[in-house]
Amino acid sequence: MNETTTMPALVPVEPQLLAFDAALQWNYADIESYLKAVTERYRNLVVTDENVEDMGKVKREVVSLRTHLQKFERATKTKLKKPVDDFTMQCRDLYQIIAAVEEPLNVQLQIYEDRRVADVKAQIHREITAKAQALGVRDAYLEQVAWNPKWTNKTAKWSETVVEIDHELVRLKAVQQADDDREQLRRDRQEMARMYVEQANAAYDLHSPLQVEEILTDDLLSRGLADMKAAIFKAAENIKAIEDAAVRKAVPTVPPLPPLPPLPKAEPSAEHTDDYKDMIITIHHVHMGDYDRVCAALDQLSYPYDVVLR
């Protein structure tokens, strides 16, 4: 069993600055008087072709004045900075003394804080799940909950957290409904497009009909119904034109038949009846698009004929 040890009372000792003389004393006035006097000789000098070399020497003298002063400035700043650096190191040593007891306490207290936060999160999840089921918000949309880190703060009020959760779930419900409406509209458009495809295939009697999977693009479904129908029928018209062109190219050109001699005006006499016979000609694989053209060619013969399709 742990025993509590009473520590002797300690009188707090506050950090105090016991001595600090920030006043910097140096021969500023003497240097100022000297620089004014020495630079007076160089004031208003004019560089000419005759004195350019001498002016170069003058410049070096002036530069020497500046660099000498800069060297003194850097050395003095180093001396002034050393007490500050020493003070900083002393403070860091004192921080280490405090950290030796502060850090173990932080580690142990963090375990309890993590447990508290986990309990709050579990409570929040239960609240979200229950209200999502009541509103009909699906799990896929619960993943989009905008979690407010303030909900797990020690100072957070549960009543305020619940109100924020309600608002967030109402927002997600609206997002879900909007997505559902868009999906339903897309399905309706797909059904209309399928109907237009069937109508176009039937209207143009296509041998290579439009395929729904190929023509129903996102661009087509995004159009109005009138534009969608026009695009589908235009595609069918293009296919029909290609098919007709292929048929015309495949069918050889038939030269015109030579003119026939005129038929006798009177009925043939009995003795010449054997000169007339019925002729049966079978034309194979006639495309129905050529039906009228074949009949027109037979009409030129001026003989009566019968057509049997099989």
C-alpha positions as CSV (number, residue, x, y, z in Angstrom):
1,M,0.0,0.0,0.0
2,N,1.4,3.4,-1.0
3,E,2.1,5.8,1.9
4,T,1.8,9.5,1.5
5,T,5.0,11.4,2.6
6,T,4.6,14.9,3.8
7,M,7.2,17.2,2.2
8,P,8.6,20.1,4.1
9,A,7.1,23.4,3.2
10,L,9.4,25.4,0.8
11,V,9.4,29.1,0.4
12,P,8.9,29.9,-3.3
13,V,11.9,31.6,-4.9
14,E,11.1,33.8,-7.8
15,P,13.7,34.5,-10.6
16,Q,15.1,38.0,-10.1
17,L,17.6,40.1,-12.0
18,L,20.2,41.0,-9.4
19,A,22.4,43.1,-11.5
20,F,22.1,44.5,-15.0
21,D,23.9,47.4,-16.5
22,A,22.7,47.8,-20.1
23,A,24.3,51.1,-20.6
24,L,27.0,51.0,-23.2
25,Q,29.8,53.5,-22.8
26,W,32.3,54.2,-25.6
27,N,34.0,57.2,-27.2
28,Y,31.2,57.9,-29.6
29,A,31.5,61.7,-29.4
30,D,35.3,61.6,-30.1
31,I,34.8,59.3,-33.1
32,E,32.0,61.5,-34.4
33,S,34.2,64.6,-34.2
34,Y,37.1,62.8,-35.8
35,L,35.1,61.4,-38.7
36,K,33.6,64.8,-39.4
37,A,37.0,66.4,-39.4
38,V,38.7,63.8,-41.5
39,T,36.0,63.5,-44.1
40,E,35.7,67.2,-44.5
41,R,38.9,67.0,-46.6
42,Y,37.3,64.7,-49.1
43,R,34.0,66.6,-49.5
44,N,33.0,67.9,-52.9
45,L,36.0,66.3,-54.6
46,V,35.8,66.0,-58.5
47,V,37.5,63.2,-60.3
48,T,39.2,64.2,-63.6
49,D,41.5,62.6,-66.1
50,E,44.5,64.2,-64.4
51,N,43.7,63.1,-60.8
52,V,42.0,59.8,-61.3
53,E,44.9,57.9,-59.6
54,D,45.0,60.2,-56.6
55,M,41.2,59.9,-56.2
56,G,41.6,56.1,-56.1
57,K,43.9,56.5,-53.1
58,V,41.4,58.9,-51.5
59,K,38.6,56.3,-51.9
60,R,40.7,53.6,-50.2
61,E,41.3,55.9,-47.3
62,V,37.6,56.5,-46.9
63,V,36.8,52.8,-47.2
64,S,39.4,52.2,-44.5
65,L,37.5,54.5,-42.2
66,R,34.3,52.5,-42.7
67,T,35.8,49.0,-42.5
68,H,37.6,49.9,-39.3
69,L,34.4,51.0,-37.7
70,Q,32.5,47.9,-38.9
71,K,35.2,45.7,-37.3
72,F,34.8,47.5,-34.0
73,E,31.0,47.1,-34.2
74,R,31.2,43.3,-34.7
75,A,33.6,42.8,-31.9
76,T,31.6,44.9,-29.5
77,K,28.3,43.1,-30.4
78,T,30.1,39.7,-29.7
79,K,31.0,41.0,-26.2
80,L,27.5,42.3,-25.6
81,K,25.9,39.0,-26.8
82,K,27.9,36.8,-24.5
83,P,26.0,37.6,-21.3
84,V,22.7,36.9,-23.1
85,D,24.0,33.6,-24.4
86,D,25.2,32.7,-20.9
87,F,21.8,33.6,-19.4
88,T,20.0,31.4,-22.0
89,M,22.1,28.4,-21.2
90,Q,21.4,28.8,-17.5
91,C,17.7,29.0,-18.1
92,R,17.9,25.8,-20.2
93,D,19.7,24.0,-17.3
94,L,16.8,25.0,-15.0
95,Y,14.2,23.8,-17.5
96,Q,15.9,20.3,-17.4
97,I,15.4,20.2,-13.6
98,I,11.7,20.9,-14.1
99,A,11.3,18.5,-17.0
100,A,12.6,15.7,-14.9
101,V,9.4,15.6,-13.0
102,E,7.0,17.3,-15.5
103,E,7.5,14.8,-18.3
104,P,6.7,11.6,-16.3
105,L,3.5,13.3,-15.0
106,N,2.6,14.2,-18.6
107,V,3.0,10.7,-19.8
108,Q,0.8,9.2,-17.1
109,L,-1.9,11.9,-17.3
110,Q,-2.0,11.5,-21.1
111,I,-3.1,7.9,-20.6
112,Y,-6.1,9.1,-18.7
113,E,-6.7,11.9,-21.3
114,D,-6.6,9.4,-24.1
115,R,-9.1,7.2,-22.3
116,R,-11.4,10.2,-21.7
117,V,-11.3,11.2,-25.4
118,A,-11.9,7.6,-26.5
119,D,-15.1,7.5,-24.3
120,V,-16.3,10.9,-25.7
121,K,-15.7,9.7,-29.3
122,A,-17.6,6.5,-28.7
123,Q,-20.5,8.5,-27.3
124,I,-20.4,10.8,-30.3
125,H,-20.4,7.8,-32.7
126,R,-23.4,6.3,-30.9
127,E,-25.2,9.5,-31.2
128,I,-24.3,9.9,-34.9
129,T,-25.3,6.2,-35.7
130,A,-28.7,6.4,-34.0
131,K,-29.7,9.7,-35.6
132,A,-28.4,8.7,-39.0
133,Q,-30.6,5.6,-38.9
134,A,-33.6,7.8,-38.0
135,L,-32.9,10.2,-40.9
136,G,-32.0,7.5,-43.3
137,V,-28.4,8.6,-43.9
138,R,-26.4,5.7,-45.4
139,D,-23.0,4.6,-44.2
140,A,-21.2,5.9,-47.3
141,Y,-22.3,9.4,-46.3
142,L,-21.5,9.0,-42.6
143,E,-17.8,8.8,-43.7
144,Q,-18.1,12.4,-44.8
145,V,-19.1,13.7,-41.3
146,A,-17.2,16.9,-40.7
147,W,-15.7,16.0,-37.3
148,N,-15.2,19.1,-35.0
149,P,-12.1,18.6,-32.8
150,K,-13.7,20.8,-30.2
151,W,-16.2,18.0,-29.5
152,T,-13.6,16.2,-27.4
153,N,-12.4,19.2,-25.4
154,K,-12.8,19.0,-21.7
155,T,-14.7,22.3,-21.8
156,A,-17.1,21.0,-24.5
157,K,-20.8,21.0,-23.6
158,W,-22.6,17.8,-24.6
159,S,-25.8,19.7,-25.4
160,E,-23.9,21.9,-27.9
161,T,-22.2,18.9,-29.4
162,V,-25.5,17.2,-30.0
163,V,-26.9,20.3,-31.8
164,E,-23.9,20.4,-34.1
165,I,-24.2,16.7,-34.9
166,D,-27.9,17.3,-35.8
167,H,-26.9,20.0,-38.2
168,E,-24.2,17.9,-39.8
169,L,-26.5,14.9,-40.3
170,V,-29.2,17.2,-41.9
171,R,-26.5,18.5,-44.3
172,L,-25.4,15.0,-45.2
173,K,-29.0,13.9,-45.7
174,A,-29.4,16.8,-48.2
175,V,-26.2,15.7,-50.0
176,Q,-27.4,12.1,-50.2
177,Q,-30.8,13.2,-51.5
178,A,-29.2,15.3,-54.2
179,D,-27.0,12.4,-55.3
180,D,-30.0,10.1,-55.4
181,D,-32.0,12.6,-57.5
182,R,-29.1,12.9,-60.0
183,E,-28.8,9.1,-60.2
184,Q,-32.5,8.7,-60.7
185,L,-32.5,11.3,-63.4
186,R,-29.6,9.5,-65.1
187,R,-31.4,6.2,-65.1
188,D,-34.5,7.9,-66.5
189,R,-32.4,9.4,-69.3
190,Q,-30.8,6.0,-70.0
191,E,-34.3,4.5,-70.4
192,M,-35.3,7.3,-72.8
193,A,-32.1,6.9,-74.7
194,R,-32.6,3.1,-75.1
195,M,-36.1,3.8,-76.4
196,Y,-34.7,6.3,-79.0
197,V,-32.1,3.8,-80.0
198,E,-34.7,1.1,-80.7
199,Q,-36.8,3.6,-82.6
200,A,-33.9,4.8,-84.7
201,N,-32.8,1.2,-85.5
202,A,-36.3,0.3,-86.6
203,A,-36.9,3.6,-88.6
204,Y,-33.7,3.1,-90.7
205,D,-33.9,-0.7,-90.8
206,L,-30.2,-0.9,-90.0
207,H,-28.3,-4.2,-90.6
208,S,-25.7,-3.0,-88.1
209,P,-27.9,-1.4,-85.5
210,L,-26.8,1.1,-82.9
211,Q,-25.5,-0.4,-79.7
212,V,-26.8,1.1,-76.5
213,E,-23.6,0.5,-74.6
214,E,-21.6,2.4,-77.2
215,I,-23.8,5.4,-77.8
216,L,-24.9,6.2,-74.2
217,T,-22.0,8.4,-73.3
218,D,-21.9,10.9,-70.4
219,D,-22.0,13.7,-73.0
220,L,-25.2,12.3,-74.6
221,L,-26.9,11.8,-71.3
222,S,-26.2,15.3,-70.2
223,R,-28.2,16.8,-73.1
224,G,-31.9,17.6,-73.2
225,L,-34.2,14.9,-74.5
226,A,-34.8,16.6,-77.8
227,D,-31.0,17.0,-78.4
228,M,-30.5,13.4,-77.3
229,K,-33.1,12.0,-79.7
230,A,-31.7,14.1,-82.6
231,A,-28.1,12.9,-81.9
232,I,-29.2,9.2,-81.8
233,F,-31.3,9.5,-85.0
234,K,-28.4,11.3,-86.7
235,A,-26.1,8.5,-85.8
236,A,-28.5,6.0,-87.2
237,E,-28.8,8.1,-90.4
238,N,-25.0,8.0,-90.8
239,I,-24.9,4.3,-90.4
240,K,-27.7,3.9,-93.0
241,A,-25.8,6.0,-95.5
242,I,-22.7,3.9,-95.0
243,E,-24.7,0.7,-95.5
244,D,-26.4,2.0,-98.6
245,A,-23.1,3.1,-100.1
246,A,-21.6,-0.4,-99.4
247,V,-24.6,-2.0,-101.2
248,R,-24.2,0.2,-104.2
249,K,-20.5,-0.5,-104.4
250,A,-21.0,-4.3,-104.1
251,V,-23.7,-4.6,-106.9
252,P,-22.0,-4.5,-110.4
253,T,-23.4,-2.1,-112.9
254,V,-25.7,-3.9,-115.4
255,P,-25.3,-2.7,-118.9
256,P,-28.5,-1.7,-120.7
257,L,-30.2,-4.5,-122.6
258,P,-30.1,-4.2,-126.4
259,P,-33.4,-3.2,-128.0
260,L,-35.8,-6.1,-128.8
261,P,-37.4,-6.7,-132.1
262,P,-41.1,-5.6,-132.2
263,L,-43.6,-8.3,-131.1
264,P,-46.0,-9.7,-133.6
265,K,-49.3,-7.8,-133.6
266,A,-51.4,-10.8,-134.3
267,E,-51.7,-14.0,-132.4
268,P,-49.3,-16.6,-133.6
269,S,-50.8,-19.1,-136.1
270,A,-51.3,-22.6,-135.0
271,E,-48.5,-23.9,-137.1
272,H,-46.0,-21.6,-135.3
273,T,-47.2,-22.2,-131.7
274,D,-44.1,-24.3,-130.9
275,D,-41.9,-21.3,-131.5
276,Y,-43.1,-19.8,-128.1
277,K,-42.1,-21.3,-124.7
278,D,-42.4,-20.2,-121.1
279,M,-38.9,-19.3,-119.7
280,I,-38.2,-19.8,-116.0
281,I,-35.2,-17.7,-114.8
282,T,-34.1,-17.8,-111.1
283,I,-32.1,-14.8,-109.9
284,H,-30.4,-15.7,-106.6
285,H,-29.7,-13.6,-103.6
286,V,-31.5,-10.5,-104.7
287,H,-31.4,-7.7,-102.2
288,M,-34.8,-6.3,-101.5
289,G,-33.5,-2.9,-102.1
290,D,-33.0,-3.9,-105.7
291,Y,-36.4,-5.4,-106.1
292,D,-37.9,-2.5,-108.1
293,R,-34.8,-2.2,-110.2
294,V,-34.9,-5.8,-111.3
295,C,-38.6,-5.6,-112.1
296,A,-38.0,-2.4,-114.1
297,A,-35.3,-4.3,-116.2
298,L,-37.8,-7.1,-116.9
299,D,-40.5,-4.6,-117.9
300,Q,-38.2,-3.5,-120.7
301,L,-38.5,-6.9,-122.3
302,S,-42.3,-6.4,-122.8
303,Y,-43.0,-10.0,-121.9
304,P,-45.5,-10.8,-119.1
305,Y,-43.8,-12.4,-116.1
306,D,-44.5,-13.6,-112.6
307,V,-42.3,-13.0,-109.5
308,V,-42.1,-15.6,-106.8
309,L,-40.1,-14.7,-103.6
310,R,-38.6,-17.5,-101.5
